[in-house]
Amino acid sequence: MPRFFLTGGSSIAGGTAFILGEDAAHAKVLRLRIGDRLIVCDGGQDHHCTVTKITPEEVEAEVFDVVPCQGEPSVRTLILCGLPKGDKVDYIIQKCTEAGAAEIWFFQSHRCVAKLSGDMEKKVARWQRIAEEAAKQSGRGVIPTVGVLDDLAEAFNKANTTDLPLFMYETGERQALKDAVEAAGEIRSAAILTGPEGGFEPFEAELARVMGLKICSMGPRIFRCETAPVAALSAIMYATGNM
Amino acid sequence: MPRFFLTGGSSIAGGTAFILGEDAAHAKVLRLRIGDRLIVCDGGQDHHCTVTKITPEEVEAEVFDVVPCQGEPSVRTLILCGLPKGDKVDYIIQKCTEAGAAEIWFFQSHRCVAKLSGDMEKKVARWQRIAEEAAKQSGRGVIPTVGVLDDLAEAFNKANTTDLPLFMYETGERQALKDAVEAAGEIRSAAILTGPEGGFEPFEAELARVMGLKICSMGPRIFRCETAPVAALSAIMYATGNM
């Protein structure tokens, strides 16, 4: 069913949902008609509506049911990635949104070939739209926050605000992802740090260790930098009963 | 480290690896030099070698160590997908190879928009090359078999050759993926069936149930058809201690 978030310019008042701005344009693309059903999500609840009025500027829909959004996992997971090249960023945002990420951040690490440069505001706005599209398509209750971090240190700090800060590393002394997750017991939040194409430098992994992150292995297979986040996130969702 | 499979035209004899055919061309692309190290994988063992001779037709390398391939998971997982549109097929093959799939099959189901038509031999050969590239890159011990099946019934039969045949379905009576996996206990093989863009028809799910497959939910979020297989495979790998 078509899904709209209040962030998109829509609003709800007196049992009526007003689909405005970009969302009205989106509704047009969807060829919505009087009587069609749609969902307006306020971040916590899904408002099930029936379209009652359509104009070029807005779509009005009557709310007939309000239910808690089912699409949100019980674990808030932060995805923190060393900036990859090209459209891999788009890919990570789309797939991790589908898989239930709460926040998706990119940072520059030592081996990053891509650079966080140019009109970042414009880039992040585009990334945020990718997250919104994926959130609508996959039935999420919230649109994941997408953004950039100054550096690896900031990524470590963000990761350490969660119950389970995981640093995915391909060599050296590590524990299996499963062992780290099971040792953590009941968690309400987690963070998954992954590197760019070239992975992390040993000193970056050492820094992560010193900062208290769990240095983890995703098994003997080497994942591409755009595959690792969604694979690890899927494992976390499975482990915490969200898949 | 550069990785070659015997399937690529290479061979090993008397402690020397002979990189031939397409692999020799690949070695050229990699700019291998005398003294460089590479791995030749025979499907079960990794032969660690040092390059000793390079000609336009072949690369010879001396085997200095033979170790069991570490890249293969303990569970043989079959990926069975309703044929999606465009490059989603390539995507599923690449990502599922990285994540440890043993076989990847595509079939036509009721809601498939894409068709298994044209020069399928040529298409499958191209798909197999994508699997080989991903296997090399991710350090797999074998190249997953990629192919097409006549229909959904054949997919069900393939799935039923495994210890845990899973049919991913978005509505109706289902059990959580986690419950199905945990109920199966120790498994040595599994199958993941996923639908095309439009998902499966209710009668297809009913048929799966009658055929003895486990009808599973991947949680309240709706995965895109190209994301579901790698997400479910990651969960299986995690659950069976392979990630």
Interface residues (C-beta under 8 A of the other chain):
Chain A: Q70 G71 P73 Q94 K95 E98 A99 G100 Q137 S138 G139 R140 A176 L177 K178 M218 G219 P220 R221 I222 F223 R224 T227 V230 A231 A232 S234 A235 M237 Y238 A239 G241 N242 M243
Chain B: Q70 G71 P73 Q94 K95 E98 A99 G100 Q137 S138 G139 R140 A176 L177 K178 M218 G219 P220 R221 I222 F223 R224 T227 V230 A231 A232 S234 A235 M237 Y238 A239 G241 N242 M243
